[in-house]
Amino acid sequence: MKLLVISRLTAISFILTSALSAQKQTFPLWPNGDPEPTNFERSEYDPTTDANRIVSGKVTTRLTNVSNPSLTIYHPNNQTNDGVGVLVFPGGGYDHLAWNIEGTEVCEWLQSIGATCAVVKYRVPEKGRFPDNPADLEDAQQAMRIFRSHAYEWHVDPKRVGVIGFSAGGHLAALLCNQYDFQGKTVPLSTVGAQPNFQMLLYPGLPKAGSNDAAVEAVQPTKGTPPTFIVQAINDPAAHVENTLAYFSALKNVGALAELHLFAEGGHGFGLRPTRLPVSHWPVLAEAWLKTIHMIQDASPTP
């Protein structure tokens, strides 16, 4: 089994470092202008410095001052398309977006296992977050609605479209799963549903466990919360494991289908980049989970 895991990780690493031939498409989330226009003194840029440019031996790209949110679609080739769709929410503390390590590289992995993937460029930084400022949630809802509106065109089952979020993006994914039917005052009504069919949360930036405020209530699981997969390192200095455990306990209490993987080491912000640590095996665990909940096909023979 150990050799199998290592070989799978090697295959993933090879795929992610190879040039993928499938085309990409980019769609603006709000072609007629953002519902709450954002004005920055400086246009969108990469705030990465020499001190934080290299992560796990590779260059990292970040984006901030995002005032024109969008989603970029990664299509698998026709032979591997499994009919599942995934929206990716990069993290960055709602200050910036970890664009490649928690965005484009994630889409390339999902593309390699047959998923049609979209990395979401949502507005950052914003003054306040939901419920005080609905911009983050509205961008997530709109991304899901645009994706679903193209589902048949992209050979995706609209009932098999989920989300994966990292750090702050994990919070946004959980928020969307609970507040998918929120209706903002400045957003036109839509007949396209924004509820994800599953969620994968990597070191999610969830609200402080035990606090009783609107931020906790906004992500509080219900019986309608979709199947959930969570990965967390106990030594994470940014997204505290106590908050993740409280969220998992809440999922269990409402009867939601959930799977939690805790690792002793890994820290924060590791994405998919291979390390010497067992936490790097999480893509293999996630793919197995997607098969377990019947979102992607299991090609292994039935015993």
PADO-242877 format. One record per residue (C-alpha): x, z, y; residue in three letters. Coordinates in Angstrom, 1 decimal, decimal comma. Layout:
N
c1/c3/c2/residuo
X/Z/Y/Ala
...
END
This chain:
303
c1/c3/c2/residuo
0,0/0,0/0,0/Met
2,9/0,8/2,4/Lys
4,4/-2,6/1,8/Leu
1,0/-4,2/2,5/Leu
0,7/-2,4/5,8/Val
4,2/-3,4/6,9/Ile
3,6/-7,1/5,9/Ser
0,3/-7,1/7,8/Arg
2,0/-5,7/10,9/Leu
4,8/-8,3/10,6/Thr
2,2/-11,1/10,4/Ala
0,4/-9,7/13,5/Ile
3,7/-9,5/15,4/Ser
4,6/-13,1/14,5/Phe
1,2/-14,4/15,6/Ile
1,3/-12,5/18,9/Leu
4,7/-13,9/19,7/Thr
3,8/-17,5/18,8/Ser
2,2/-20,0/21,0/Ala
-1,5/-20,2/20,2/Leu
-3,0/-23,6/20,5/Ser
-6,7/-22,7/21,2/Ala
-7,8/-23,3/24,8/Gln
-8,7/-20,7/27,3/Lys
-11,5/-20,7/29,8/Gln
-12,0/-18,5/32,9/Thr
-15,3/-17,7/34,5/Phe
-16,0/-15,8/37,7/Pro
-18,2/-12,8/37,2/Leu
-20,0/-13,3/40,5/Trp
-19,7/-16,9/41,6/Pro
-22,0/-16,2/44,6/Asn
-20,0/-13,2/45,7/Gly
-19,6/-9,6/44,5/Asp
-22,7/-7,4/44,7/Pro
-20,6/-4,9/46,7/Glu
-17,9/-6,9/48,5/Pro
-14,4/-5,3/48,3/Thr
-12,0/-5,8/51,2/Asn
-8,3/-5,2/50,7/Phe
-5,6/-5,5/53,3/Glu
-3,5/-7,3/50,7/Arg
-4,7/-9,9/48,2/Ser
-4,4/-9,5/44,4/Glu
-0,8/-8,8/43,2/Tyr
1,3/-7,3/40,4/Asp
2,4/-3,7/41,4/Pro
4,9/-3,5/38,5/Thr
8,3/-2,1/39,5/Thr
11,7/-2,4/37,8/Asp
11,2/1,2/36,6/Ala
8,0/0,4/34,6/Asn
8,4/-3,3/33,9/Arg
9,6/-3,0/30,2/Ile
7,4/-1,4/27,6/Val
8,4/-1,4/23,9/Ser
11,1/-4,0/24,8/Gly
8,8/-6,5/26,5/Lys
7,8/-7,3/30,0/Val
4,6/-5,8/31,3/Thr
2,2/-7,4/33,8/Thr
-0,2/-5,5/35,9/Arg
-2,9/-6,5/38,5/Leu
-4,4/-4,6/41,4/Thr
-6,5/-5,4/44,5/Asn
-8,9/-7,3/42,2/Val
-11,7/-8,5/44,4/Ser
-12,7/-11,6/42,5/Asn
-13,5/-10,3/39,0/Pro
-13,5/-12,8/36,1/Ser
-13,4/-13,1/32,3/Leu
-11,0/-15,3/30,4/Thr
-12,1/-16,6/27,0/Ile
-9,8/-17,0/24,1/Tyr
-11,3/-19,3/21,4/His
-10,1/-19,1/17,8/Pro
-9,6/-22,4/16,0/Asn
-12,6/-23,8/14,1/Asn
-11,2/-22,8/10,7/Gln
-10,8/-19,1/11,5/Thr
-13,9/-18,6/13,8/Asn
-15,8/-15,7/12,2/Asp
-18,7/-15,7/14,6/Gly
-17,8/-12,4/16,2/Val
-17,2/-11,8/19,9/Gly
-15,2/-9,1/21,7/Val
-14,8/-8,2/25,4/Leu
-11,5/-6,5/26,3/Val
-11,3/-4,0/29,1/Phe
-7,6/-3,2/30,0/Pro
-6,7/0,2/31,3/Gly
-4,8/1,3/34,4/Gly
-6,6/4,4/35,7/Gly
-9,1/2,2/37,7/Tyr
-6,1/1,7/40,0/Asp
-4,7/-1,5/38,4/His
-5,2/-3,4/35,2/Leu
-2,5/-3,4/32,4/Ala
-3,1/-7,1/32,1/Trp
-1,0/-8,2/29,2/Asn
-0,3/-5,1/27,1/Ile
-3,9/-4,1/27,1/Glu
-5,6/-7,4/27,8/Gly
-4,2/-10,8/26,9/Thr
-2,1/-9,6/24,0/Glu
-5,2/-7,9/22,6/Val
-7,2/-11,1/22,9/Cys
-4,4/-13,0/21,1/Glu
-4,6/-10,5/18,2/Trp
-8,4/-10,7/18,0/Leu
-8,2/-14,5/18,2/Gln
-5,9/-14,4/15,2/Ser
-8,4/-12,6/13,0/Ile
-11,2/-15,1/13,9/Gly
-12,9/-13,5/16,9/Ala
-13,8/-15,2/20,2/Thr
-12,4/-12,9/22,8/Cys
-12,7/-12,4/26,5/Ala
-10,4/-10,3/28,7/Val
-12,3/-8,9/31,6/Val
-10,7/-8,7/35,1/Lys
-12,9/-6,0/36,7/Tyr
-12,6/-4,8/40,3/Arg
-9,8/-2,3/41,0/Val
-9,2/-0,1/42,8/Pro
-12,7/0,9/43,9/Glu
-13,7/3,9/46,1/Lys
-15,4/6,1/43,6/Gly
-16,8/5,1/40,2/Arg
-20,2/5,2/38,5/Phe
-22,6/6,7/39,3/Pro
-21,3/7,0/42,8/Asp
-20,1/3,4/42,9/Asn
-21,6/1,0/40,3/Pro
-19,0/-1,8/40,7/Ala
-17,2/-1,0/37,4/Asp
-20,3/-0,9/35,3/Leu
-21,8/-3,9/37,0/Glu
-18,7/-6,0/36,2/Asp
-18,8/-4,9/32,6/Ala
-22,5/-5,7/32,3/Gln
-22,1/-9,1/33,9/Gln
-19,1/-9,9/31,7/Ala
-21,3/-9,2/28,6/Met
-24,2/-11,2/29,9/Arg
-22,0/-14,2/30,7/Ile
-20,4/-14,0/27,3/Phe
-23,8/-13,7/25,5/Arg
-25,3/-16,6/27,4/Ser
-22,5/-18,9/25,9/His
-22,7/-17,4/22,4/Ala
-24,2/-20,3/20,6/Tyr
-22,1/-22,8/22,5/Glu
-19,0/-20,8/21,3/Trp
-20,3/-20,4/17,8/His
-20,7/-16,6/18,2/Val
-23,5/-14,5/16,8/Asp
-25,0/-12,8/19,9/Pro
-25,8/-9,8/17,7/Lys
-22,1/-9,4/16,8/Arg
-20,6/-9,0/20,3/Val
-18,6/-5,8/21,0/Gly
-16,1/-4,2/23,3/Val
-12,6/-2,8/23,1/Ile
-11,2/-0,7/25,9/Gly
-7,9/1,0/26,6/Phe
-7,5/4,2/28,7/Ser
-9,7/3,7/31,8/Ala
-11,0/0,5/30,0/Gly
-12,0/2,8/27,1/Gly
-14,1/4,8/29,5/His
-15,6/1,6/30,9/Leu
-16,5/0,5/27,3/Ala
-18,2/3,8/26,5/Ala
-20,0/3,7/29,9/Leu
-21,3/0,2/29,1/Leu
-22,5/1,3/25,7/Cys
-24,6/4,1/27,3/Asn
-25,6/2,5/30,6/Gln
-26,1/-1,1/29,5/Tyr
-29,6/-1,2/31,0/Asp
-28,6/0,2/34,4/Phe
-30,1/-1,9/37,2/Gln
-28,2/-2,0/40,5/Gly
-30,0/-2,5/43,8/Lys
-27,9/-5,6/44,7/Thr
-27,7/-7,3/41,3/Val
-30,4/-9,8/40,3/Pro
-32,5/-9,1/37,2/Leu
-31,3/-10,7/34,0/Ser
-33,0/-11,4/30,7/Thr
-29,7/-11,4/28,8/Val
-28,9/-8,1/27,2/Gly
-25,7/-6,2/28,0/Ala
-25,6/-3,7/25,1/Gln
-22,5/-4,0/22,9/Pro
-23,0/-4,2/19,1/Asn
-19,8/-2,1/18,5/Phe
-17,1/-0,4/20,5/Gln
-13,4/0,3/19,9/Met
-11,8/2,9/22,1/Leu
-8,0/3,3/22,4/Leu
-6,8/6,5/24,0/Tyr
-10,0/6,5/26,2/Pro
-10,0/8,1/29,6/Gly
-13,1/10,1/28,9/Leu
-14,4/12,9/31,3/Pro
-13,2/16,5/30,8/Lys
-14,7/18,1/27,8/Ala
-17,1/20,9/28,6/Gly
-17,8/19,9/32,1/Ser
-21,5/19,5/33,0/Asn
-21,7/16,7/35,6/Asp
-22,8/13,2/36,1/Ala
-19,6/11,7/34,8/Ala
-20,0/13,3/31,3/Val
-23,7/12,5/31,2/Glu
-23,0/8,8/32,0/Ala
-21,1/8,4/28,7/Val
-23,0/10,9/26,6/Gln
-23,7/9,2/23,2/Pro
-27,3/8,7/22,0/Thr
-28,9/7,5/18,8/Lys
-28,5/4,0/20,2/Gly
-24,8/4,2/20,6/Thr
-23,3/1,4/18,6/Pro
-20,7/1,8/15,8/Pro
-17,5/3,3/17,3/Thr
-13,9/3,2/16,4/Phe
-11,4/5,5/18,2/Ile
-7,6/5,8/18,2/Val
-5,8/8,6/19,9/Gln
-2,3/10,2/19,8/Ala
-2,3/14,0/19,9/Ile
0,7/14,0/22,3/Asn
-1,1/11,7/24,8/Asp
-0,2/13,1/28,2/Pro
-2,8/11,1/30,2/Ala
-6,0/10,9/28,1/Ala
-6,4/14,3/26,5/His
-7,3/14,5/22,9/Val
-9,8/17,4/23,6/Glu
-12,0/15,0/25,5/Asn
-11,9/12,4/22,7/Thr
-12,7/15,1/20,1/Leu
-15,7/16,2/22,2/Ala
-16,9/12,6/22,4/Tyr
-16,5/12,1/18,7/Phe
-18,4/15,4/18,0/Ser
-21,2/14,2/20,3/Ala
-21,3/10,9/18,3/Leu
-21,6/12,8/15,1/Lys
-24,4/15,1/16,5/Asn
-26,6/12,1/17,4/Val
-26,0/10,4/14,1/Gly
-24,0/7,5/15,5/Ala
-21,7/5,7/13,1/Leu
-18,1/6,6/14,2/Ala
-14,5/6,6/12,9/Glu
-11,7/8,5/14,5/Leu
-7,9/8,1/13,8/His
-5,6/10,8/15,2/Leu
-1,9/10,4/15,2/Phe
0,7/13,0/15,9/Ala
2,8/10,8/18,1/Glu
2,2/7,7/20,2/Gly
1,7/8,9/23,8/Gly
-0,3/6,7/26,1/His
-0,4/3,0/26,8/Gly
1,1/1,6/23,6/Phe
-1,3/-1,3/23,2/Gly
-0,4/-3,5/20,2/Leu
3,3/-3,5/20,7/Arg
5,1/-2,4/17,5/Pro
7,0/0,9/17,5/Thr
8,6/3,0/14,8/Arg
5,5/5,2/14,8/Leu
2,5/5,1/12,4/Pro
0,1/4,6/15,4/Val
1,3/1,0/15,5/Ser
-0,7/0,4/12,4/His
-4,0/0,7/14,2/Trp
-4,8/-3,0/14,4/Pro
-4,9/-3,1/10,5/Val
-7,2/-0,1/10,5/Leu
-9,4/-1,7/13,2/Ala
-9,7/-5,0/11,3/Glu
-10,7/-3,1/8,1/Ala
-13,3/-1,2/10,1/Trp
-14,7/-4,4/11,5/Leu
-15,2/-5,6/7,9/Lys
-16,7/-2,3/6,9/Thr
-19,4/-2,6/9,6/Ile
-19,9/-6,3/8,7/His
-18,8/-7,7/12,0/Met
-16,2/-9,9/10,4/Ile
-16,2/-11,2/6,9/Gln
-14,2/-9,5/4,1/Asp
-12,5/-12,3/2,1/Ala
-11,2/-9,9/-0,6/Ser
-12,8/-10,2/-4,0/Pro
-15,5/-7,8/-5,0/Thr
-14,3/-5,4/-7,8/Pro
END
